[in-house]
Amino acid sequence: MPIEKACRKCRAVTRESKCPVCGSDDLSVNWSGMIIILDVEKSEVAKMIGTKVPGRYAINVI
């Protein structure tokens, strides 16, 4: 099973080798905490982290 990685640019969590949200290949296996955004228009957290795409996001990426 592939290891989940977090994008250092937008913090999206993925198992791919490239970020599905911003397209970056700068991914890290050193991340902690997770936020799941279901509805970006109603979510205050989505506004705080600056995302416009629903998905899973890391809270801290090293």
N, C-alpha and C positions, 0 to 999 in steps of 0.2 A: 504494500500500500504506500503510495507517495506521501512524503512529508508535507504538511501544510506550511506555507511560507507567507510572509506579509510584505507588501510593497512598501519600500521606504519613502516613496513620493506621496501616495494617497492612502496608505495603510490597509488596502483591501487584502483579504486573506484568500489564498488560492492554492491549488495543488499543481497548477500549470507552471511552465517555465517563463511565462510572460504574464504581466498583470492584465486581467480582463477589463479593468476599469480605465486605466490610463495608458496601457501599452508598454510600460516600463519593464525592463528586465533586471532592475536593481531590487532583488527580493532578498529577504532575510529569514532565516529559521529561528532567529532570536527575537521573539515577540511575546507579549503577555496580554491577557485580557481580551475579551471579544465583545463587540457591539453588533447586533443584528438589526439592520434597517429594513423595514418592510414597506413603509410608505414615506418617501422623501418629502412630499409636500406637507404632511402633517407632523413630521418628526422634528422636534426642537434639537435633538441630538444630531441629526443629519445636517441641520443648519450650522451647528457649532463646529462640526468637523469639516464642513464645506463640501459635502458630497451631493451629487444629483442622481446617483445610481443606487438602487436598492442592493443589499448584499451584506456580507460579513466583513467587519473591519476590526483591526487590532487597536487596542488602546495605547500600547507602548511598543515601538519597534526600535531595536538596537542595530 
